[in-house]
Amino acid sequence: MPQDEWNRSGRSINANTSPPCQCNGHARKCRFNLDLYKMSGRVSGGVCTDCRHDTTGRHCHYCREGFFKDPTKPITHKKTCKPCDCHPIGSSGKSCNHTTGQCTCKEGVTGLNCNRCARGYQQSRSHIAPCIKIPRVININHQAQNTAPESYQYDPDASESTKENCGKCKFDTKRLNLNKFCKRDYAIMAKVTGRTTPGGKNAPRDEVRFNLQIQSVFKSNGPLLLASQRKSSIGLLVPAKNLDCRCPNIKINKSYLILGMDAKSNGENLMLGPKTIIIEWKDDWNRRLRRYQQQAGSCY
């Protein structure tokens, strides 16, 4: 069916024969959405329906909840989505990141499948709290030591008094609106690929550098981020005291929506500033941010 005729009809059609339907072989039909058609520049308004093989999304292009994409198979493969393999005791649920397969772990638990205790924790007999903090041993001739395996999640040596004084974290707000989008120099989707301590392992632990892989840029008004787009990577410097309070709570191999001010950079890295917003990425953000891009002309 020609594109214009399909647009006028608004009916479902065969997803394998019409150009607007790009369902990666996981759906037989799709429907027309006028809003998406306009947003695409009048190129396509197709939305796949009844995605199979545990896929979901407009084009059946990612895995549904409880499944994650097999990196060894293309998105068009019937077995591209694998079920999450989350430990029944160590994880908070049966769902995992649909891209990496990372399960959501309970406090003190780490690992892709949440199957081992993090640094500073030891196994307990509780199903509710399977990993508990290791008591700090004080030797007369030595400082308090903790010999548990290292983990990147957070610093277990942070004192209890520090955590008690943390207060509410202002960086991980769950609310995002056009006004916040307008008042930031940049808005990006980035995956955290690692973390280092600037100056080396033995340098003073004043701040931590998170390595970011830029996946999407929704707004970029400053020179630093524009330069970083060419190599698709950039650093984010976070004061160590913030990490002691898990503010923000940044995890390796997770993707985040990050908004901030380019003026707060140091020439090579993005800096955590008072107006920085860091939110764990979810697919619903994409449509909202595209809408903000179109409305950016009304920013004041």
C-alpha positions in Angstrom: 0.0 0.0 0.0 1.4 3.5 -0.8 2.6 5.6 2.1 0.0 8.3 1.6 -2.9 5.8 1.3 -1.8 4.0 4.4 -1.5 7.3 6.3 -5.1 8.2 5.4 -6.5 4.8 6.3 -5.1 4.5 9.9 -5.6 0.7 9.7 -3.3 -2.2 10.5 -1.4 -3.6 7.6 1.0 -6.4 6.8 4.2 -5.6 8.6 6.4 -7.6 6.2 5.2 -5.8 3.0 4.9 -2.1 3.9 8.1 0.0 4.0 7.0 2.0 7.1 6.9 -1.2 9.2 10.4 -2.1 10.5 9.6 -4.8 13.0 12.9 -6.8 12.8 11.0 -9.9 11.9 9.2 -10.1 15.2 5.7 -8.9 14.2 3.3 -9.5 11.4 1.4 -6.3 11.6 1.8 -2.7 12.5 -0.5 0.4 13.0 -0.2 4.0 11.9 0.4 6.7 14.5 -0.1 10.3 13.2 2.0 11.9 15.9 5.0 9.7 15.2 4.6 10.3 11.5 4.8 14.1 12.1 7.8 13.8 14.5 9.7 11.7 11.9 9.5 14.4 9.4 6.6 12.6 7.6 8.9 9.6 6.8 7.2 6.9 8.8 4.5 6.5 11.4 4.5 2.7 11.7 4.2 1.1 15.1 4.6 -2.7 15.3 1.9 -4.6 17.1 2.0 -8.0 19.0 5.8 -8.3 19.0 6.9 -11.9 19.4 10.1 -13.7 20.6 10.0 -11.7 23.8 10.7 -8.4 22.1 8.9 -5.1 22.5 9.0 -1.4 21.4 7.8 0.5 18.4 10.0 -1.6 16.1 10.2 -4.7 18.3 13.8 -3.6 18.7 14.5 -4.4 22.4 13.7 -7.1 24.9 10.6 -7.0 27.1 10.8 -7.0 30.9 12.4 -10.1 32.3 14.7 -10.6 29.2 17.9 -9.0 27.9 19.5 -9.0 24.4 22.0 -11.7 23.6 25.1 -9.8 22.4 26.1 -12.7 20.1 22.8 -12.5 18.1 21.4 -9.7 15.8 18.1 -8.1 16.8 16.4 -9.9 14.0 17.2 -13.4 15.4 14.3 -15.3 16.9 16.4 -16.0 20.1 17.9 -12.6 20.4 16.3 -12.1 23.8 17.4 -14.3 26.7 15.6 -14.6 30.1 17.2 -12.7 33.0 19.2 -15.0 35.2 18.9 -13.2 38.5 19.7 -15.0 41.8 16.5 -15.7 43.6 18.0 -14.5 47.0 20.6 -11.9 46.0 18.4 -9.9 43.5 15.5 -7.6 44.3 13.4 -9.1 41.5 13.3 -11.1 38.3 13.9 -8.2 35.9 17.3 -7.1 34.6 18.7 -4.4 32.3 17.4 -5.3 28.9 20.7 -4.4 27.3 23.4 -5.7 29.7 21.5 -8.3 31.7 22.5 -6.7 35.0 20.1 -7.7 37.7 19.1 -5.3 40.5 20.9 -6.4 43.6 20.0 -6.1 47.3 22.2 -4.1 49.5 25.7 -5.6 49.9 25.2 -7.9 46.9 27.1 -7.6 43.6 27.7 -9.4 40.3 25.8 -9.5 37.0 23.4 -12.1 38.5 23.6 -10.7 42.1 25.3 -13.9 43.2 28.1 -12.7 45.5 28.7 -10.3 48.4 30.3 -7.0 47.7 33.5 -5.7 49.3 32.9 -5.1 53.0 30.1 -7.6 53.3 29.9 -11.3 54.2 27.2 -14.0 53.6 24.4 -14.3 56.1 21.7 -16.9 56.6 18.9 -14.4 55.9 17.0 -14.4 52.6 16.0 -10.8 53.2 19.6 -9.5 53.8 21.8 -12.2 52.3 25.0 -10.1 52.7 25.8 -8.2 55.9 28.6 -5.8 56.8 31.8 -7.4 58.0 32.7 -6.1 61.5 35.8 -3.9 61.5 38.7 -5.5 63.4 41.0 -3.2 65.3 44.5 -4.3 65.9 46.6 -2.6 68.6 49.5 -2.0 66.2 47.5 -1.4 63.1 44.6 0.7 61.9 41.2 -0.9 61.3 41.3 -3.2 58.3 38.9 -4.7 55.9 40.1 -7.6 53.8 37.0 -8.3 51.8 37.2 -8.5 48.0 37.2 -5.1 46.2 33.9 -3.9 44.6 33.3 -0.8 42.6 29.8 -0.1 43.9 30.7 2.3 46.8 33.3 2.9 49.5 32.6 0.6 52.4 35.1 2.5 54.6 32.8 5.5 54.8 32.0 6.1 58.4 28.5 5.7 59.8 28.5 9.3 61.0 29.2 10.5 57.4 26.2 8.5 56.1 23.9 9.8 58.9 24.7 13.4 57.8 24.1 12.7 54.1 20.5 14.1 53.8 18.4 14.0 50.7 20.3 13.6 47.4 19.4 16.4 45.0 21.2 15.0 41.9 19.0 11.9 41.3 15.6 13.6 41.1 13.0 11.6 39.2 11.2 14.6 37.8 12.2 16.2 34.5 10.4 19.0 32.7 10.9 21.4 29.8 12.1 24.2 32.2 14.9 22.0 33.6 15.8 21.0 30.0 16.0 24.6 28.9 18.2 25.7 31.8 20.9 23.2 31.2 23.7 23.5 28.7 23.7 19.8 27.8 21.5 16.7 28.0 23.0 13.3 27.1 22.4 9.6 27.5 25.6 7.9 28.5 26.7 4.5 29.7 29.2 4.3 32.6 32.0 2.0 31.5 34.4 2.3 34.4 35.8 4.5 37.2 39.3 5.7 38.1 40.9 7.9 40.7 42.6 10.9 39.0 46.3 10.9 39.7 46.6 7.2 40.2 45.8 4.6 42.7 47.8 6.2 45.5 46.6 9.7 44.9 44.4 11.5 47.5 40.8 10.3 47.2 39.2 13.7 46.7 37.2 12.8 43.6 36.4 9.9 41.3 36.3 10.0 37.5 33.6 8.0 35.9 34.2 7.0 32.2 31.2 7.7 30.1 30.3 6.4 26.6 28.0 8.9 25.0 25.0 7.1 23.4 22.8 10.0 22.5 23.0 13.8 22.7 19.8 15.7 23.1 21.3 19.1 23.8 24.8 20.5 23.6 25.5 24.2 24.0 29.0 24.1 25.3 32.4 23.5 23.6 33.5 20.6 25.8 30.6 18.3 25.0 30.8 19.2 21.3 34.4 18.1 21.2 33.7 14.9 23.1 31.0 13.9 20.6 33.7 13.2 18.0 35.3 10.5 20.2 32.0 9.4 21.8 33.5 9.4 25.3 34.0 11.8 28.2 34.7 11.8 31.9 32.4 12.8 34.8 34.2 14.0 38.0 32.3 13.3 41.3 33.6 14.4 44.7 34.4 11.3 46.8 32.3 12.6 49.7 29.3 12.4 47.4 29.9 8.8 46.7 30.1 8.0 50.4 26.5 9.1 50.5 25.7 7.4 47.2 24.7 10.8 45.9 24.5 10.3 43.0 24.3 6.4 43.1 26.2 5.7 39.9 26.8 2.0 38.8 29.1 0.5 36.2 27.5 -0.7 33.0 24.3 1.3 33.6 23.0 4.0 31.3 22.0 7.4 32.6 20.3 10.6 31.5 22.7 13.4 32.5 21.9 17.2 32.3 24.2 19.9 33.5 26.2 23.1 32.9 29.1 23.0 30.5 30.7 25.9 32.4 31.3 23.5 35.3 33.8 21.5 33.2 37.5 21.5 33.8 38.5 21.3 30.1 38.5 17.5 29.9 35.6 16.3 32.1 32.1 17.1 33.0 31.8 18.2 36.6 29.1 17.5 39.1 27.6 20.9 39.8 24.6 22.2 41.8 22.4 22.0 38.7 23.5 18.6 37.6 20.8 16.0 37.1 21.6 12.3 36.9 18.7 9.8 36.3 19.0 6.1 35.5 17.9 5.8 31.9 14.6 4.4 30.9 13.2 4.1 27.4 10.3 6.5 28.2 12.8 9.4 28.4 13.5 9.2 24.7 10.1 10.3 23.4 9.9 13.1 26.1 13.4 14.4 25.2 12.6 14.5 21.5 9.6 16.5 22.3 11.7 18.9 24.4 14.0 19.3 21.5 11.2 20.4 19.3 10.0 22.8 22.0 13.4 24.3 22.7 12.5 27.4 20.8 10.2 28.4 23.6 13.0 28.2 26.2 13.4 31.5 28.1 
